[in-house]
Amino acid sequence: MNRLVVAIAAALVVVPSAMAAKPVPSLTPAATAKLWRAEVARAKAHPHAFFDAACRPARAVFYAQTDWLRLATKLAQAPSPCAQYYVSVPPLAADKSQARAGQAAQIRALGPSFHAVDEISWNGWNAWVTANASTWYQAGVTARQRMAAAGFDAAAGDTWALNELSSAVRKGTGTARRNALDFLHGLSSDGVKGIAFAAGVGQTTPDLSSYKVNLQGWLQDAGFWSEAAGYVSDWAQENYGDVRAYAVAGSTPQQRRDALVQYLGHEVALANAGPDAAAPARDLLHQAYVTFGNAAWAWSASYGWTAAPAATMQDFVSGQVYAGRFFAAATGAAVDRFGFAWAPSNTQALTSADFNAQTASVLDRLAAAIRDSGVPADDVGAAACGTASCATVVDGATFTPAWQSFSTWSTPAFAFVSAPFAVAAGTVPGPLAVQLQTSGTPVTTAFDQTVTLTTTSPSGGFSTAPTGPWSPTLTLTIPTGASTASFYYTDTLAGTPTLSASGAPQVETVTPADVAKLALTPLSTAVAAGRSQTFTVAATDAYGNAAPVTPVWSLSSSVLGRLVRAADGSAAFTAGTRPATGAVSVTATTTAGVVTASAAVTVIKPRQRLAGVGTKMVSGHLVATARVLAGTRPAAGVALILRVRKGSSTIAKVQGRTRADGTLRWRSTKRLPRAAYVARAIIRSLSTASRTQH
């Protein structure tokens, strides 16, 4: 043991600074060596003290990007008597397929509750597989051999951790899942199960739809999870929390806990809500799931946002321990599995001494929160917050409610992925496409899926080819491994038909085709001189749809009248004022001059009518006047008979023709007494009686 202590002290003092570019065992080598010696001595003197107290058993897993020995030693300084601690050691920076020697024994020396974890780098071993033209299984076997050669002792409780199962595994891209299983198989080929870290997404990710869909697809891969259960002891989703989604003003510790539980435990929640196909995933997660928290400080990216003061980070660590304990208790797990990432980074440009002191304070809080949270209580884990923690506030912080959606399983449905179209009747847009989606994200089918297409239009038709044949309904098949199917549609009825893909609607627009026919109203008419007639035009396409038209109007002759186009597209013909007669044509033509229509107009003389007959006394003389109009104008030269009577006696009978002003007038030659005189005028068989003149 003395030789081990000396070797450790010598190894620690070579670290140049708190911002070392490469992973180092400790950012504070001298202080860590001193504390480590004290904790090793205590563990040697009291090897079983950790198991004497009654508290909630825990399995705490730590990923350390650097500073792993200080992490382990700080945890040992304030240990939970019922916890087992697993601290990862990164591989060599120069060759990530090589385990880092001389580290495992230092962690184990802290007592029987402390175990070293060999970080198995996926990227490092991917390079090894390629360079050696080997297999992933052999890579796993070789990694375990190198792990043992570096001093990791599985028999003493050390283990391995695969870092990490990438998003390609989650999505099922290519052979990613098969490669992962083969690697895990090789790593556990001696029967020792290990830890699997799976890539996650940040807590404040704005759109989780694609992630949820991919995770659902993975959870339903029963073969993957059934096989993986034979290889892993712990399953840690790398969920790097964000202080801005935790330190919400006015929120209680319990509200913060619940928001963290929704995030840290979302994979289990989704598996619990899943169909029967997710049962193997549920089984593994119930046994092995680790709510993986974030103690990495102070980051603005990569590990979530933790670029807050150290005191805020301490509070955040306590809240995550609380949430992890509470989640484990709610699932009924026999052991509380939780963990943290540790990756100190001096992004705030502190002095080395200040940075080292503040990172130490975060580690102290982490260790104390784990220890205190194990005390049995109705509100499991609440003791991690003590009396004043889990209350810090960050300006603008807000919870991320989207994680609540992982408590329900999103079912796939069909949706149109081609945009709504607007085409002329009789044309064929496309191709159009439908897709199987979950929450707007394409779903690759595990088996053939059929989708039925219908339309609300009685004239619409579907086909798998742009030339038909056309059918009012169509059943398409989305084959296994695909998500989309294409089709064609045509419609001869203008309007807004709704297409449906097994219930999913999309409204389309069918406009009239080119004008094929024009119709004038009226088709024929007679117009008297000086009178007008309005003509309107209606256009239809080849399928009978009413079509918009801006006609060009013309008149076959301007001798008999004129034609004026109105703003609404109609036109008015006005016959000349001369009493000429004859026939003209009013024609409407499309602007392209392709389609025309005409109406016949006959111009006739206006009918002559007596507009009035009257009498009046002028200087003692009786004046009788008859007035004739042709239409609205005075009619000259019209033959009239004008009779003037007094009682039964005829005073005068005048025959003559109207003057230019359309009147025929008679004046008595003698003065006549005032009396009741009656004048009557006759045009042929027409007559009009005048008013009585006294």
Residue pairs with C-beta under 8 A, 6 or more apart in sequence:
1 40
1 44
1 109
4 105
4 106
4 109
5 36
5 37
5 40
7 102
8 33
8 36
8 69
8 106
9 33
11 25
11 102
12 25
12 26
12 29
12 30
12 32
12 33
12 69
13 29
13 30
13 33
14 29
15 24
15 25
15 26
15 27
15 29
17 352
18 27
18 28
18 344
18 346
18 352
18 355
18 356
18 359
19 345
19 346
19 352
19 355
20 27
20 66
22 66
22 93
23 65
23 66
23 68
23 90
23 93
24 66
24 67
25 32
25 67
25 68
25 69
25 70
25 103
25 106
26 32
26 33
26 67
26 69
26 70
26 73
27 66
27 67
27 70
27 344
27 355
27 356
27 359
28 70
28 356
28 360
31 356
32 69
32 70
32 73
35 73
35 74
35 77
36 69
36 73
36 106
36 109
36 110
39 73
39 76
39 77
39 110
39 111
40 109
40 110
42 111
43 76
43 109
43 110
43 111
43 112
47 111
47 112
48 112
49 81
50 79
50 80
50 81
50 82
50 83
50 111
50 112
50 113
51 81
51 82
52 81
53 81
53 82
54 82
54 376
55 80
55 81
55 82
55 374
55 375
55 376
56 82
56 325
56 329
56 336
56 373
56 374
56 375
56 376
56 380
57 82
57 83
57 334
57 335
57 336
58 80
58 82
58 83
58 84
58 325
58 335
58 336
58 337
58 338
58 370
58 374
59 83
59 84
59 86
59 234
59 290
59 335
59 336
59 337
59 338
60 75
60 80
60 83
60 84
60 85
60 86
60 338
60 339
60 340
60 370
61 86
61 117
61 161
61 195
61 234
61 236
61 290
61 292
61 337
61 338
61 339
62 68
62 71
62 72
62 75
62 85
62 86
62 87
62 88
62 117
62 339
62 340
62 341
62 342
63 88
63 119
63 161
63 163
63 197
63 236
63 238
63 292
63 339
63 340
63 341
63 342
64 71
64 87
64 88
64 89
64 90
64 341
64 342
64 343
65 90
65 296
65 341
65 342
65 343
66 90
66 343
66 344
67 342
67 344
67 359
68 87
68 88
68 89
68 90
68 103
68 107
68 342
69 103
69 106
69 107
70 360
70 363
71 87
71 342
71 363
72 85
72 87
72 106
72 107
72 110
72 114
73 110
74 360
74 363
74 364
74 366
74 367
75 85
75 87
75 114
75 363
75 366
75 367
75 370
76 85
76 110
76 111
76 114
77 364
77 367
78 364
78 367
78 368
78 371
79 85
79 111
79 113
79 367
79 371
80 370
80 371
80 373
80 374
81 371
81 374
82 374
83 113
83 370
83 371
83 374
84 113
84 115
84 157
85 113
85 114
85 115
86 115
86 116
86 117
86 159
86 161
86 195
86 234
86 339
87 107
87 114
87 115
87 116
87 117
88 117
88 118
88 119
88 161
88 163
89 99
89 100
89 103
89 104
89 107
89 116
89 117
89 118
89 119
90 100
90 119
90 121
91 97
91 98
91 99
91 100
91 118
91 119
91 120
91 121
91 124
92 98
92 99
92 100
95 124
96 121
96 123
96 124
96 125
96 127
97 121
97 124
97 125
97 127
97 128
97 139
97 142
97 143
97 146
98 124
98 146
98 150
99 118
99 143
99 146
99 147
99 149
99 150
99 152
100 150
101 149
101 150
101 151
102 150
102 151
103 116
103 150
103 151
104 116
104 118
104 150
104 151
104 152
104 153
104 158
105 116
105 151
106 116
107 114
107 115
107 116
108 114
108 115
108 116
108 153
108 156
108 157
108 158
112 157
115 156
115 157
115 158
115 159
116 152
116 158
117 158
117 159
117 160
117 161
117 194
117 195
118 143
118 147
118 150
118 152
118 158
118 159
118 160
118 161
119 160
119 161
119 163
120 143
120 147
120 160
120 161
120 162
120 163
120 187
120 194
121 163
122 162
122 163
122 164
122 165
122 166
122 183
125 136
125 139
125 140
125 143
125 183
128 134
128 139
128 142
129 135
129 136
129 139
134 142
135 182
136 179
136 180
136 182
136 183
136 186
137 182
137 183
137 185
137 186
137 189
138 186
139 183
139 186
140 182
140 183
140 184
140 185
140 186
140 187
140 188
140 189
141 186
141 187
141 189
142 186
143 160
143 186
143 187
144 160
144 186
144 187
144 189
144 190
144 192
147 160
148 154
152 158
152 160
154 190
154 192
159 192
159 193
159 194
159 195
159 233
160 187
160 192
160 194
160 195
161 194
161 195
161 196
161 197
162 183
162 184
162 187
162 194
162 195
162 196
162 197
163 197
164 197
164 198
164 199
164 238
165 180
165 196
165 197
165 198
165 199
166 176
166 199
167 199
167 214
168 174
168 176
169 176
169 177
169 180
169 198
169 218
170 198
170 199
170 214
170 215
170 218
171 214
171 217
171 218
172 214
172 217
172 218
172 221
172 444
177 221
177 224
181 224
181 227
181 228
181 231
184 194
184 196
184 228
184 231
184 232
185 227
185 231
187 194
187 231
188 194
188 230
188 231
188 232
193 230
193 231
193 232
193 233
194 231
194 232
194 233
194 234
195 232
195 233
195 234
195 235
195 236
195 290
196 228
196 231
196 232
196 234
196 235
196 236
197 236
197 238
197 292
198 235
198 236
198 237
198 238
199 238
200 237
200 238
200 239
200 240
200 292
201 208
201 211
201 239
202 240
202 242
202 304
203 239
203 240
203 241
203 242
203 245
203 263
203 304
203 400
203 403
204 242
204 244
204 245
204 304
204 305
204 400
205 211
205 400
205 402
208 402
208 403
208 405
209 438
209 439
209 440
209 441
210 441
212 270
212 405
212 406
212 410
212 438
212 439
212 441
213 410
213 437
213 438
213 439
213 441
213 442
213 443
214 441
215 267
215 270
216 270
216 274
216 409
216 410
216 438
217 443
217 444
218 224
218 281
219 225
219 267
219 270
219 271
219 274
219 277
219 278
219 281
220 274
220 275
220 277
220 278
220 281
220 446
221 281
222 277
222 278
222 279
222 280
222 281
223 280
225 280
225 281
225 283
225 284
226 280
228 284
229 280
229 283
229 284
229 287
229 288
232 284
232 288
233 288
234 288
234 290
234 337
235 284
235 285
235 288
235 289
235 290
236 289
236 290
236 292
236 339
237 266
237 267
237 289
237 290
237 292
238 292
238 341
239 263
239 264
239 266
239 291
239 292
239 293
239 294
240 294
240 296
240 302
240 303
240 304
240 341
241 260
241 263
241 264
241 293
241 294
241 304
241 316
241 320
242 294
242 304
242 305
242 306
243 304
243 305
243 306
243 308
243 312
243 313
243 316
243 394
243 397
244 305
244 394
244 396
244 397
244 398
245 259
245 263
245 397
245 398
245 399
245 400
246 256
246 259
246 260
246 316
246 319
246 394
246 397
247 256
247 308
247 312
247 315
247 316
247 392
247 393
247 394
247 397
248 255
248 256
248 259
248 393
248 397
248 398
248 399
249 393
249 395
249 397
251 399
253 319
253 322
253 382
253 385
253 389
253 390
253 391
254 379
255 399
256 319
256 323
256 390
257 319
257 322
257 323
257 326
257 381
257 390
259 399
259 400
259 403
260 319
260 320
260 322
260 323
261 291
261 323
261 326
261 327
261 330
262 269
262 403
262 404
262 406
262 407
263 400
263 403
264 291
264 292
264 293
264 320
264 323
264 324
264 327
265 289
265 291
265 327
266 403
266 406
267 285
267 289
267 406
268 285
268 286
268 289
268 331
269 406
269 407
270 406
270 407
270 409
271 278
271 281
271 282
271 285
272 282
272 407
273 406
273 407
273 408
273 409
274 281
274 282
274 409
275 409
286 331
286 333
288 337
289 331
289 337
290 337
290 338
290 339
291 323
291 324
291 327
291 328
291 337
291 338
291 339
292 338
292 339
292 340
292 341
293 317
293 320
293 321
293 323
293 324
293 338
293 339
293 340
293 341
294 303
294 304
294 306
294 316
294 320
294 340
294 341
295 313
295 317
295 320
295 340
295 341
295 342
295 362
295 363
295 366
296 303
296 304
296 306
296 341
296 342
296 343
296 344
296 345
297 306
297 310
297 313
297 344
297 345
297 358
297 359
297 362
298 306
298 307
298 308
298 310
298 313
298 345
298 346
298 347
298 348
299 305
299 306
299 307
299 343
299 345
299 347
300 307
300 347
303 341
303 343
306 313
306 316
307 347
307 348
308 316
308 394
310 358
310 359
310 361
310 362
311 361
311 392
312 392
312 394
313 362
314 361
314 362
314 365
314 389
315 389
315 390
315 391
315 392
316 392
317 340
317 362
317 365
317 366
317 369
318 365
318 369
318 384
318 385
318 386
318 389
318 390
319 384
319 385
319 389
319 390
320 338
320 340
321 338
321 366
321 369
321 370
321 373
321 381
321 384
322 369
322 373
322 381
322 382
322 384
322 385
322 390
323 381
324 336
324 338
324 339
324 381
325 336
325 338
325 373
325 374
325 380
325 381
325 384
326 379
326 380
326 381
326 382
327 338
328 335
328 336
328 337
328 338
328 380
329 336
329 380
329 381
336 374
340 366
342 363
344 355
344 359
344 362
346 352
346 355
348 355
350 358
365 389
369 384
369 385
369 389
370 384
372 383
372 384
372 386
373 380
373 381
373 382
373 383
373 384
375 383
377 383
384 390
385 391
410 438
410 439
411 438
412 436
412 437
412 438
412 443
413 436
413 437
413 438
413 502
413 503
413 504
414 434
414 435
414 436
414 437
414 451
414 501
414 502
414 503
414 504
415 434
415 435
415 437
415 440
415 501
415 504
416 432
416 433
416 434
416 435
416 499
416 501
416 504
416 506
417 433
417 434
417 435
417 484
418 430
418 431
418 432
418 433
420 506
420 507
420 508
420 509
421 429
421 430
421 432
421 508
421 509
422 508
422 509
422 510
422 511
423 429
423 509
423 510
423 511
424 510
424 511
424 512
424 513
424 514
424 541
425 491
425 492
425 493
425 494
425 510
425 511
425 512
425 513
425 541
425 543
425 545
426 490
426 491
426 492
426 513
426 541
426 542
426 543
427 490
427 513
428 466
428 488
428 489
428 490
429 488
429 489
430 466
430 486
430 487
430 488
430 489
431 466
431 486
431 487
431 488
432 486
432 487
432 488
432 489
432 499
433 484
433 485
433 486
433 487
434 451
434 453
434 476
434 478
434 484
434 485
434 487
434 501
434 504
435 442
435 483
435 484
435 485
436 442
436 443
436 445
436 449
436 451
436 478
436 483
436 484
437 443
437 483
442 483
442 484
443 483
444 481
444 482
444 483
445 478
445 479
445 480
445 481
445 482
445 483
446 480
447 480
448 477
448 478
448 479
448 480
449 477
449 478
450 475
450 476
450 477
450 478
451 475
451 476
451 477
451 478
451 485
451 501
451 502
452 473
452 474
452 475
452 476
452 501
452 502
453 462
453 473
453 474
453 475
453 476
453 487
453 499
453 500
453 501
454 472
454 473
454 499
454 500
455 462
455 472
455 489
455 491
455 497
455 498
455 499
455 500
456 497
456 498
456 500
457 491
457 493
457 495
457 497
457 510
458 472
458 493
459 491
459 492
459 493
459 543
460 472
460 489
460 490
460 491
460 493
460 497
460 499
461 468
461 470
461 471
461 472
461 489
461 490
461 491
462 470
462 471
462 472
462 473
462 474
462 487
462 488
462 489
463 469
463 470
463 471
463 474
463 487
463 488
463 489
463 490
464 474
464 476
464 486
464 487
464 488
465 488
466 488
468 490
470 490
474 487
476 485
476 487
477 485
478 484
478 485
489 499
489 508
491 497
491 508
491 510
492 543
492 545
493 510
493 543
493 545
494 510
494 511
494 512
494 541
494 543
494 545
494 546
495 510
496 507
496 508
496 509
496 510
497 507
497 508
497 510
498 505
498 506
498 507
498 508
499 505
499 506
499 507
499 508
500 506
512 540
512 541
512 545
512 546
512 547
512 548
513 541
513 542
513 543
513 545
513 547
514 541
514 542
514 547
515 539
515 540
515 541
515 547
515 549
515 590
515 594
515 595
516 540
516 541
516 542
516 595
517 539
517 540
517 595
517 597
518 537
518 538
518 539
518 549
518 551
518 588
518 589
518 590
518 595
518 596
518 597
519 537
519 538
519 539
519 540
519 597
520 535
520 536
520 537
520 586
520 588
520 597
520 598
520 599
521 535
521 536
521 537
521 538
522 533
522 535
522 599
523 599
523 600
524 599
524 600
524 601
524 602
525 533
525 599
525 600
525 601
525 602
526 601
526 602
526 603
526 604
527 533
527 561
527 573
527 574
527 575
527 601
527 602
527 603
527 604
528 575
528 603
528 604
528 605
528 606
528 607
528 631
529 575
529 576
529 577
529 578
529 579
529 580
529 603
529 604
529 605
529 606
529 630
529 631
530 574
530 575
530 576
530 577
530 606
530 631
530 632
530 633
531 574
531 575
531 606
531 631
532 572
532 573
532 574
532 575
533 572
533 573
533 601
534 566
534 570
534 571
534 572
535 553
535 570
535 571
535 572
535 573
535 586
535 588
535 599
536 569
536 570
537 549
537 551
537 569
537 570
537 588
537 597
538 546
539 546
539 547
539 548
539 549
539 551
539 590
539 595
540 546
540 547
541 547
549 569
549 590
550 569
550 591
551 569
551 571
551 588
551 589
551 590
551 591
552 588
552 589
552 590
552 591
552 593
553 563
553 565
553 571
553 586
553 587
553 588
554 563
554 586
554 587
554 589
555 561
555 562
555 563
555 573
555 584
555 585
555 586
555 587
556 584
556 585
556 586
556 587
557 582
557 584
559 576
559 580
559 582
560 575
560 576
560 580
560 582
560 584
560 601
560 603
561 573
561 574
561 575
561 576
561 584
561 601
561 603
562 573
562 574
562 576
563 571
563 572
563 573
563 586
564 571
564 572
564 574
565 571
566 572
571 586
571 588
573 584
573 586
573 601
575 603
576 603
577 633
579 605
579 606
579 630
580 603
581 602
581 603
581 604
581 605
582 602
582 603
583 600
583 601
583 602
583 603
584 601
584 603
585 598
585 599
585 600
585 601
586 598
586 599
586 601
587 596
587 597
587 598
587 599
588 596
588 597
588 598
589 595
589 596
590 596
605 630
606 630
606 631
606 632
606 633
607 630
607 631
608 628
608 629
608 630
608 635
608 638
608 683
609 628
609 629
609 630
609 683
609 686
610 626
610 627
610 628
610 681
610 683
610 686
610 687
610 688
611 627
611 628
611 629
611 662
612 625
612 626
612 627
612 688
612 690
613 624
613 625
613 626
613 627
613 642
613 679
613 680
613 681
613 688
613 689
613 690
614 624
614 625
614 679
614 690
614 691
614 693
615 622
615 623
615 624
615 625
615 644
615 677
615 678
615 679
615 690
615 691
615 693
616 622
616 623
616 625
616 693
617 623
617 672
617 674
617 693
618 667
619 671
620 671
620 672
621 667
621 668
621 669
621 670
621 671
621 672
622 644
622 651
622 667
622 668
622 672
622 677
622 693
623 665
623 666
623 667
623 668
624 642
624 644
624 652
624 654
624 665
624 666
624 677
624 679
624 690
625 663
625 664
625 665
625 666
625 679
626 640
626 642
626 658
626 663
626 664
626 665
626 679
626 681
626 688
627 634
627 658
627 662
627 663
628 634
628 635
628 638
628 640
628 658
628 662
628 663
628 664
628 683
629 635
629 662
630 662
633 662
634 658
634 660
634 661
634 662
634 663
635 658
635 662
636 657
636 658
636 659
636 660
636 661
636 662
637 657
637 658
638 657
638 658
638 662
638 683
639 655
639 656
639 657
639 683
640 654
640 655
640 656
640 657
640 658
640 664
640 681
640 682
640 683
641 653
641 654
641 655
641 681
641 682
642 652
642 653
642 654
642 655
642 656
642 664
642 666
642 679
642 680
642 681
643 650
643 652
643 653
643 654
643 679
643 680
643 681
643 682
644 650
644 651
644 652
644 653
644 654
644 666
644 677
644 678
644 679
645 651
645 677
645 678
645 679
645 680
646 675
646 676
646 677
646 678
647 676
651 668
651 672
651 677
652 666
652 668
654 664
654 666
656 664
657 664
658 664
659 665
664 681
674 694
675 694
676 692
676 693
676 694
677 692
677 693
677 694
678 689
678 690
678 692
678 693
679 690
679 693
680 687
680 688
680 689
680 690
681 687
681 688
681 690
